[in-house]
Amino acid sequence: MKLISVNVGLPREVVYKGKTVKTGIFKKPVAGRVQVHWLNLDGDRQADLSVHGGPSKAIYVYPSEHYNYWRQELPGVDLPWGMFGENFTTEGLLEDRVNIGDRFRVGSAEVMVTEPRLPCYKLGVKFGREDIIKRFLQSGRTGFYVAVLREGEVGAGDGIERIGRDRNNIPVPDITRLYVNKHYSQADLEMLSRVTALEALPEGWRSYFAEKLQLVTRRSTPA
């Protein structure tokens, strides 16, 4: 597993649908070593801290393998590393091989996987098209966020080493699937119960799934 590109960017104002929007989604690859901090990377910031950033979303990771898929889906669109707003473009680190709570060493930093990325309208701002939001989520190619457990330095070409496997064995796509699904099988209900107790998953997600589980259970219980 390898870090292909490190991408950073500061918030900027852009005009979208006649309105001025401030966003930090515009990331560009940087050369050399980059310092990893608890909340972000050197040269990188999030614009709206009510929905972006914070300890559980310090760094956004996106697999380079997905770029070929998007080149076929979006012919003629320029797709440089960082196009999806990711900080780390990686190789060999696909979502279905990564559990929530897994820990990795990248350069001299250590990080932990916390949650999948849910696209907001600013992905549409970046691509200049609204349909990308729905297509991104439906594709399952969401990437994921990591929290920083140990500050350090990273750079393109660094190896990525898994130093801890979460024993709950809940891959990133399971969280996305449970979020997107409108109807739940018995296996889904069991998974919902498990994710509500998943400590590495941020509290907001756990509360959301706990409410979902309670609602579904109430509906299925005879009066």
Secondary structure, 3 states (H helix, E strand, C coil): CEEEEEEECCCEEEEECCEEEEECCCCEECCCCEEECCCCECCCCCCCCCCCCCHHHCEEEEECCHHHHHHHHCCCCCCCCCCCCCCEEEECCCHHHCECCCEEEECCEEEEEEEECCCCHHHHHHHCCCHHHHHHHHHCCCCEEEEEEECEEECCCCEEEEEECCCCCCEHHHHHHHHHCCCCCHHHHHHHHHHCCCCCCCHHHHHHHHHHHHHHHHHHCCC
